[in-house]
Amino acid sequence: MLKLDGIAAFVSVADSGSISEAARRLHLSKSVVSERLAEVERALGSRLLHRTTRKVSLTEDGAAFLERASRIVREVADATADMAERRGTLTGPLRVSAPVTFGRMHLGPALYPFLAQHPQLELTLDLDDRRVDAAADSYDAVVRHGALDDSRLVAWQLAPSRRVLVASPAYLARHGTPASTDALQQHRGLFYMNRGVADWRFQGPAGAVVVRAPVALRVNNGDMLRDAAVAGLGIALLPTFIAGEAIRSGALRAIDLGMQPAAEAVYVAHPEGRRSSAKLRAFVQCLREAFGDPPYWDA
């Protein structure tokens, strides 16, 4: 007969790729995790994992069983959390992916009081600038900046996101301040690396305008892009949640071309078909209240 603790052990090993790591996550010994795995395999009459001294990998049967097993574990965790909510308590794991710079600058300060208020909540915040697959990578939710381009996600907006062209006063003193998109093409560009595209896109009265400029730097991190602009290496298009403080201090100046970049937002999204839990709704509400409307970084 299958037992829930055995299914949970299997899911944890499959997710982590290691019995040792699964044991650490479950607060169990490796021998207990191994025995629970063996019980599941005996109950199913099938081998679910290939085990070597270096790694653990799924068999074909294991891969087939994992999707439903993960759903079972998640549903039980959600049901437990819902019962705790009835008692006014948020409890259990919550796994979220978020961009590095936004997470460091804004998520952390917003979430520290929230976590202190809910000590039974187990938040895993994975900071990564790549676009993860929330469902395939077993995230409860993802925090993203930009346009929602995945129809498999259900999203809540946390805050609008304005972007501005910026450069250092020293760079503008040397090269002049562009007043049009044509003039902008003569400047050195600092670009966020996104699928190899190095351009800026604006919305004008006549429609969309795409501007390409000589590339001084491509990088997939907003902190470095801002710092390169502060260092006078060129012009960057940055969200105000990254550039705002540098603009207020005078380290960067905003450049007005008479047109705006396409509207974007910061949002939280969860996989379609997965019910939003009480702890996820509380997470979203915490961030909305902390960021404000308009968000504090646009003050």
PyMOL commands that set and color helices and strands:
alter all, ss='L'
color gray80, all
select helices_A, chain A and resi 4-16+19-26+30-44+60-86+100-117+169-175+181-184+222-230+240-249+278-291+296-298
alter helices_A, ss='H'
color red, helices_A
select strands_A, chain A and resi 49-51+56-58+92-98+121-127+141-146+153-161+163-167+189-192+200-204+207-211+215-219+235-239+253-255+260-261+264-271
alter strands_A, ss='S'
color yellow, strands_A
deselect
rebuild
show_as cartoon
